[in-house]
Every structure is written in C-alpha cells, then in structure tokens.
Amino acid sequence: MLLPIIALVSAALFSGAATYITLVEHPARLQLEDRPLLAQWQPSYLKALPLQSGLAIVGGLSGFASWYMSGDWRWMIGSLVLLANWPFTLLRIMPTNKGLQAISPADAGPESRNLLIAWGKLHNVRTALGLASTVLFAWSLGASV
C-alpha cells in the first residue's frame, strides 16, 4: 500500500508546484519590467527543475509499480500522463528555456518577454498533466480502499 501513496503524493506535489507557478508565480513575475522579469525567472527555473522532474519520475515509477501489483489501468494511465511531462518538456519547453537562459538580464526586452509569455502557455500543459495524473491516482487509490 506504500507505493500507491508515494505515487499519489508525488503527483499531488508536482501538481501543486505546477499550479502555483501557473496561477501565482508566473502571472506575478509578468508584471515586472523586462530585466527583473528575466532575472527572476532564470534562478526560479533552475531551482524548480530538479524538484519537478524528480517528482514526475518518482510518481510515475511508483504509479507503474502500483499498476503492476494491482492491474488497475488508472495507475498505468496516470503514470503515463505524469511521465509525459518529460518528453513534453524536452521537446517543447526546453528550446524556450535555453533561449531564455541564453539572454542576459541586462539584454532583456521584448524578445525575452515574448519568450516568457510563450513559456507560461507551455507550462500550463505541465500543470494539466500533473492534475490529470493526480486525479487518476486518487481515483484508483479511493477505489481500492
């Protein structure tokens, strides 16, 4: 019973962090001028990267183990959805991240602002994937209790 709880907690923590970034942090930082906007995003991204990537891996692998042990398809789908953050981030968000990391805050301007607006829209997908996996894991765990 421990692995399903680890999967659910990991997905919920991932979702909570992603939702906070989507609903609070990113809209607040977009109110800043271009230089402080980029200067805030760069270290924030570097701090969030290991946290969110680690939670996706732990939650996804724990979910797959829960599926293997229970045969409940919701664990498998939830794991696939949570782990989908990895290819989505690598293929869709990483080019934007690299572009933003390559710009010095002193050189920030309309280009960096437009990239950050696009980044926010892409990050919304990560939030949705996290929330969907959390719902699937909670549904499966609730059905087994």
BELPE-V683523 format. One record per backbone hydrogen bond with DSSP energy under -0.5 kcal/mol. NH is the residue of the N-H (numbers start at 1). CO is the residue of the C=O. E is the energy in kcal/mol with one decimal. If there is no record, write none. Layout:
BEGIN
nh=NH co=CO e=E
nh=NH co=CO e=E
END
This chain:
BEGIN
nh=5 co=1 e=-1.1
nh=6 co=2 e=-2.5
nh=7 co=3 e=-2.6
nh=8 co=4 e=-2.5
nh=9 co=5 e=-2.9
nh=10 co=6 e=-2.5
nh=11 co=7 e=-2.4
nh=12 co=8 e=-2.8
nh=13 co=9 e=-2.7
nh=14 co=10 e=-2.6
nh=15 co=11 e=-2.9
nh=16 co=12 e=-2.7
nh=17 co=13 e=-2.5
nh=18 co=14 e=-2.7
nh=19 co=15 e=-3.0
nh=20 co=16 e=-2.3
nh=21 co=17 e=-2.3
nh=22 co=18 e=-2.5
nh=23 co=19 e=-3.1
nh=24 co=20 e=-2.5
nh=25 co=20 e=-1.9
nh=26 co=21 e=-2.7
nh=28 co=24 e=-2.1
nh=29 co=25 e=-2.6
nh=30 co=26 e=-2.0
nh=31 co=28 e=-1.3
nh=32 co=29 e=-1.9
nh=37 co=33 e=-2.2
nh=38 co=34 e=-2.2
nh=39 co=35 e=-2.5
nh=40 co=36 e=-2.0
nh=41 co=37 e=-2.1
nh=42 co=38 e=-2.4
nh=43 co=39 e=-0.7
nh=44 co=40 e=-1.5
nh=45 co=41 e=-3.0
nh=46 co=42 e=-1.8
nh=47 co=43 e=-1.8
nh=48 co=44 e=-2.3
nh=49 co=45 e=-2.2
nh=50 co=46 e=-0.6
nh=51 co=47 e=-0.7
nh=52 co=48 e=-2.9
nh=53 co=49 e=-2.3
nh=54 co=50 e=-1.9
nh=55 co=51 e=-2.2
nh=56 co=52 e=-2.1
nh=57 co=53 e=-2.0
nh=58 co=54 e=-2.8
nh=59 co=55 e=-2.7
nh=60 co=56 e=-2.4
nh=61 co=57 e=-2.8
nh=62 co=58 e=-2.4
nh=63 co=59 e=-2.3
nh=64 co=60 e=-2.3
nh=65 co=61 e=-2.2
nh=66 co=62 e=-2.2
nh=67 co=63 e=-2.3
nh=68 co=64 e=-2.6
nh=69 co=65 e=-2.2
nh=70 co=66 e=-2.2
nh=71 co=67 e=-3.4
nh=73 co=71 e=-0.6
nh=75 co=72 e=-1.4
nh=76 co=72 e=-0.9
nh=77 co=73 e=-2.6
nh=78 co=74 e=-2.4
nh=79 co=75 e=-2.1
nh=80 co=76 e=-2.6
nh=81 co=77 e=-2.6
nh=82 co=78 e=-2.5
nh=83 co=79 e=-3.0
nh=84 co=80 e=-1.2
nh=85 co=82 e=-1.4
nh=86 co=83 e=-1.7
nh=87 co=83 e=-0.7
nh=88 co=84 e=-2.1
nh=89 co=85 e=-2.5
nh=90 co=86 e=-2.8
nh=91 co=87 e=-2.8
nh=92 co=88 e=-2.5
nh=93 co=88 e=-1.3
nh=94 co=89 e=-3.1
nh=96 co=93 e=-0.5
nh=97 co=93 e=-2.6
nh=98 co=94 e=-3.0
nh=99 co=95 e=-1.9
nh=100 co=96 e=-2.5
nh=101 co=97 e=-2.7
nh=102 co=98 e=-1.5
nh=103 co=99 e=-0.5
nh=103 co=100 e=-0.7
nh=107 co=104 e=-1.9
nh=108 co=105 e=-1.3
nh=113 co=109 e=-2.4
nh=114 co=110 e=-2.6
nh=115 co=111 e=-2.2
nh=116 co=112 e=-2.2
nh=117 co=113 e=-2.2
nh=118 co=114 e=-2.3
nh=119 co=115 e=-2.6
nh=120 co=116 e=-2.1
nh=121 co=117 e=-1.6
nh=122 co=118 e=-2.2
nh=123 co=119 e=-2.7
nh=124 co=120 e=-1.3
nh=125 co=121 e=-0.6
nh=125 co=122 e=-1.1
nh=126 co=122 e=-0.9
nh=127 co=123 e=-2.1
nh=128 co=124 e=-2.3
nh=129 co=125 e=-2.6
nh=130 co=126 e=-2.4
nh=131 co=127 e=-2.6
nh=132 co=128 e=-2.5
nh=133 co=129 e=-2.2
nh=134 co=130 e=-2.1
nh=135 co=131 e=-2.3
nh=136 co=132 e=-2.3
nh=137 co=133 e=-2.7
nh=138 co=134 e=-2.7
nh=139 co=135 e=-2.6
nh=140 co=136 e=-2.3
nh=141 co=137 e=-2.8
nh=142 co=138 e=-2.8
nh=143 co=139 e=-1.8
nh=144 co=140 e=-1.2
nh=145 co=141 e=-0.6
nh=145 co=142 e=-0.6
END
